[in-house]
Amino acid sequence: MPMEPDTETALKQTARFAAEAVCVGGSNFLNGDLKRGSAYAVIGLLARATLGVPGALLVAAASFVDSTSGKSLPEHLGLNQPRAKPAPTVAETV
């Protein structure tokens, strides 16, 4: 049986999502993190100017994930895992 989020958590998530729709970095502003919210806002503007709407959406997604989970988007997706060391060669084992 899946756990259902409580109403307060659901409302907070909805407010953060709506804030990102209004302004990139808005969810961080709602959390009171003005420094991080401002950084995401500037990066979002630059991404929109260079990459268009997809760039701004990517930055908004990263900001939302950061404000809700405390992790960056690559951390959340598991993209920054350390690479596995290559197996030792025969010459290294002798």
MOWOSUL-V98369 format. One record per run of one state. SS is the DSSP state (helix for helix, strand for strand, loop for the rest). FROM is the first residue (numbers start at 1). TO is the last residue. Records with the same first field share a line. If there is no record, write none. Layout:
SS->FROM-TO ; FROM-TO
This chain:
loop->1-6 ; 23-25 ; 31-33 ; 52-52 ; 70-72 ; 78-89 ; 94-94
helix->7-22 ; 26-30 ; 34-51 ; 53-69 ; 73-77 ; 90-93
